[in-house]
């Protein structure tokens, strides 16, 4: 069955083409197709739009766009809409990104955070963006995760984003209350219960056969009995007296795009998929990134180095943008990460295995959030087992598995 909605027609792109194509005359051909394979995006349907246009001088030009639309499923319509995913992301692209980029320009620095967004004359949930793959942007391989160079460049851009988002509150006031809720959303409790129960059930099953299980297994098994309550009870809401930022909310390698030149050197980094944006401590993004996106050999071994690298760039950019409150200390950032244990455990048990898994047709939103055969097979992949074998003792020693 096609995932492409009937409302996507060539006619609705006329105004965007006039805006983005010099000397545009008319559309010659129009094609829409899936932009990503199975398992690469769960929250929305990602599409490519390819339009061949005729110009005023009767030559032709091919224009491409990236289009995200809502899933037309019962799960989305009954639960996922409570996440305000399109309202959030539309505002991020149309308001916050331009604001943040302007703040840096005023400070004498040219920084871009993501692709340009365009408006269509439709009353639907969508997001239309420039196709940045045409200027050398692409994802790193999610199964391999990110090496040190990619990690540091991603964290540098995240620090720039966090700094601007904190300064914006000083200049323009608080964010809308929809940004107080992220992926662990109490309004979607049935979905969180289903997803978290399935995740930790599979983690416990895998842990039974890991060599180092004696370290953490008893604690893990105990946590598994109350895992949904653990998550929902440990979501920290922003304390106005502490340092808070607009978290990306789903900061893993598929939502980070790297621009490469002809020599395969990285030129820039963009963040994409801001649908789970949440105003809270930066610990949420940092621990989520560590578990889901960092290569096995540096995930734990270089944890402190990566946190220090992020903190250095956070402070540099807060000073650049003239943040007036007390600057967060390195020790403070470490504390924030530990206080984000809800997002850490959720990332480790539910997002990390999916991020590491091989792409298969059964990698759907419905299978992701339920106790499905697909999920059970994901946890049996050797790549997933190796990451769990590494992080489970680390989580135990750090206190991530402590209920209170």
N, C-alpha and C positions, 0 to 999 in steps of 0.2 A: 504493500500500500504506500502511495506517495506521501511524503511528509510535507510537500509543498502546498500551502493554502491556495484556494482558488482566487483570493483577492489580489494575489501578486500578479499584476499584468503590466504590460509595457507602458500603458497610458499613465500610470501613477508616477512614472519616472521622468516625465517630460520636464517638469520644473527643475529637478535635480540636474538633469543633463544641461539645461540652459545655464545653470549655476557653475557647473564644473567643466564643461567642454566649450572651448572657444570656437566661435563660428558654427555652433550646432545648428543643423537644419531639420533633420528628421531621423527616426529610427528605421533601420533596415532589417535587423534581426534581433531577437530577444531570447535569452536562455537562462534558466535558473536550475541549479543543481546543488546537491549536498556538498558542503565545503570540507567536512571532516568525516573521518571514518568512525566505526563503532568504538565506544569507550573514550572518545576524545572530548566530549562535551555532554553533560547530562541535564543542565538546568534549562537550556533552550535548544532550538533547532538552528544550526548554523548553515547558512546558504551562501553560495556565490551567485552573483548576478552578472551576466556577461552580455553587453549590448553593443552591437555594431551600429554605428551612426554615420549618416551622410552629412558632410560639412558643406558650407556655403560654396566652396570651390569645387564641389562634386567629388572630392576625395572621401575616403572612408577612414574611420577611426574606431577602435574597439575600447570601450570604457567598462571598467569592472568595479563592482561594489561588494561589500560583505554585509549580509543581512541576517539578523537574528530575529526569530519569531517564537512565540510561545508554543509549547506542546499542546496539542488538542487531545488530551487524555483526561480520564476521570481523576487520576491522581493529581494532575496539575490543577484542574478546576475545583477540586474539593479541598486541597491542602496547600499546594505550592504557591497559589496566588497570595496566600497570607504573608509570604516573604516580601511582597512588593518589589519583585525583582526588576520589572521593567520600569516602574516609577523611579526606583533608585538609580538604575544604570543610565536612564535617559537624563536625569538631572546631573549625574556625575559628568557625562560627556558634554552636555550643553551648557552647564553652569560651572561646576567645580573645576574641571580641567582648564577651561579658558581662564578662570580666576587665578588658579595656581600658577599657570604659565605666565600670566601678566605680572604676578607678584615677583617672579624671578626676573622678568625683563626689567622691571623697575629697579631691581637690585643689580642690574648689569650682567645677568646670566641668562643665556638662551637654553631653556630646558623644555622638552616636550614629553608628555606623559602617555599619549596614546593617539590613535587615529582620529581624524575629523568626523563629526557626525552630521547627518543630513536629515531633512524633514520630508516626509511623504504626506500627501493629502488623503490620509485614511484614518479611520477611527478604530485602529487595531493595536494590539501590543506588539511592538517591533522596535528594532534599533538598526538604522542604516549607517554604515561606516565606510570610509575609504578603504580600499584594498591595499594594505601596506605590504603584502607579499610582493607587490610589483616594484617596491623600492628596497628589496633585499631582506625583509623581515621574515623570520620563521621561528618555529619552536625548536628547542633542543629535544632530543629523544627522551620521552618521559620514563621509559623503562630503565634507561641508563642513569637517569637523574643528572644533576648538574655538577661539573667539576669546580675546583676552587675559583678559577677565573670567572666562570658564569655565575657562581654563587655571589661573589663579591660585587659584580656589576649589578646583579639583581637587587642586592641589599642596599647598594648605594642609591639606586633609583627609588627604592622603598623609603629610605631615610629622607630623601628629597620630598617625596610625597607626604610622608608623615609630618615633616617640618612645616610645609605649606599648609597642611590641613589644620594644624594646631594654631598657627598664626592667623588663619582666616577667622577662627572663632573670636580672637581678640579684636579683629577689625570689623567683623560683620555680625557677630552674635552666634548663638548655638545653631546646630543643624536641626532639621526637622526630626520629630520623635521617631519616625520610621527607621532612622539610623541607629536607634538604641537596640535594635534586634538584628542578629546576624543569622548564620546557618543553624545555630542551636536556638531555635525560636520557640518559646513557650506556647505561642498561639498555634503552632503546628505540632503539639505534643504527640498525637498518634503517630505521625511520621517519624519523629525523633525516637519514640519508643520502638517502633518496628525496625528502624535502621540500626540503632545502637544495640538492640538485643541480638539481631542477626550478626552484627560485626563481632561483638565480644564472644558470642557462642563459637564462632569459627576461630577466633584467636586462641581460646581455651583449648579447642580441639587440636590445633597445631602445636601449642605449647606442650602438650602431653608427650610429644616425641622429640622435643629439643633437649640438647645435652645439658644446658644450664638451667633447666626448669626448677631445680631445687631452690634456686635463689628467690624466685618470685611467685611460684605457682600457687601457693596457698593464698597469698594476697590477691592474685589475679582471679582465682576462683571465687573468693569472697566478694570481690568487686563485681563480678559478673552477675551476682544475684540482685544487685541494686543499681546496675549501670545507668539506666535511664534517669533514675532519681539523682544519681551522682552528677550526671551532666546538667540536668535542669537546675540542680541546687548549687552548682558551682559556676554559673555564668555571672561574672562580675559586671555590674553596671557602673558607668563612669562616676567616679568620685570627683566632684568639682574642685576639690583641693589637691588632686593628683594630676599628673601629666596624662593627657588623653589625646588621641589622634583619630582621624577617619581611617580605620583599618580597611584595607582592600577587602578582606573578609573571606577570600578564597585564593590565597596567595600560594599557588603551586606552579610547577614549571609549565604546564599547558596554558597558564594565564600570563606568562611572561614571554615576550617575543624579542628576539635578538636580531639586530640588523648587521649583516655581514657584507664585507666588500668582496671584490674579485679574488683577493688573496685569502679569503675566509677569516679575516680579522674582524672582531666585533666593533661596530661603529656607534651603536646606540642600543638602548633598551626601552621598550614600551610595555606598560601594563595594560591588560585587557580583561574583560569580564568582571565588571564591578558590581554584579548583581547582589552580592552578599555584603556590601559595604556596611560597616558598623562602627559607631563612635565609641571607643573604649581605649584601654591601655594598648600600646603597641605590642605587648606580649602575645596577643592573639595571633597577629600576622607572623611573628617571629617563630613561635613554636610550631605553627601550622606548616610553615615553610621548611623548617628543620626536618620534620618527620616525613613530609611528602616528596621533597625535591632535591635533597642533598645526597651525593653519591655515598655508597656504603663505607668506603675507606676514610671518609672525612666527616661523616655524619656525627659521630660521637668524638672522634679524635680531635677534630678542629672546631668543636662547638664553641668553646670560649673565644677562639680567635675570630670566628664569624660574628659573634655577638659584639665583641670589641670593635670590629670593623664597622658594623652598623652604627654603633654608638658614636664613634668618631665622626661619621658623616652626618648623623642626626644633629650633633652639637654644632658642627660647622655650618649647617644650613639654617638652624634656628638662629644662630648669631647673624648670619647673612641677612635673614629676613627680619631681624630686630625683635625677636621674641622677648617679651618684657618680664615674664615670670621666671621663677627659678628653673634652671636647666636640669634635666634629669641626669643623675649620676649613672656611671656604669653599674654600680651595685644595685641602683634602683631599677635599671632595665632587667637585670637578672631576677630581681624580686618580682617584677611585672610578669616575666615569663613563667615563673613558678605559680603565680596566682592565676594564670591562664590555663590551668590544668584541664578544665573542661574542654577547651578547644584543642589542647594537646592530645588528650586521650582519644577524642573524637577523630582527630586527624590520623593518629597512629592506627586505630582499630577499624576505621571505616573508609578513610580517604587514601591513605598510603597503599593498602593492598590494591585498590582499584587503579591508582596511579601507576603501579608497577606491573600490572597485569598485561598479558598479551591481548591485542585487539581481536575481539570476536563479535559475531553478530548478536549474541545474547547479552552484550553489554548495553543494556537499556536502563532508563530511569526506573521502571517498575522493578526490574531485577536487582538494581542497586540497593533499593530501600527495603527489600523483603528478604526473608529467609529462603532464598532460591538456590536451585542446583548450580546456577551460574556462580553465585557468591562462594559456595563451597569449593568449587573448582579453582576459583581465583586464589584461595588461601592454600591450595596444595601446590602452587607453582613454586619452584625452588627459589626464585628471585624474592618472592614475598617471604618465604621462610627465613632466608638469610637476613633480611632487614629486621624481621621480628626477633630473631635470635640475638641481634645486636642491641635493639632498642629496649626490649623488655627488662633486662637487668638495669639498664641506665634509668629507665622510668621508675623502677622500684627504689633504687638508691637515691633518686632525686625527690621522691615523695609523690610522684604523679599518680600512684595507685592508692594513695591514702584517701579514704572516703571524705573525711572532714579536714 
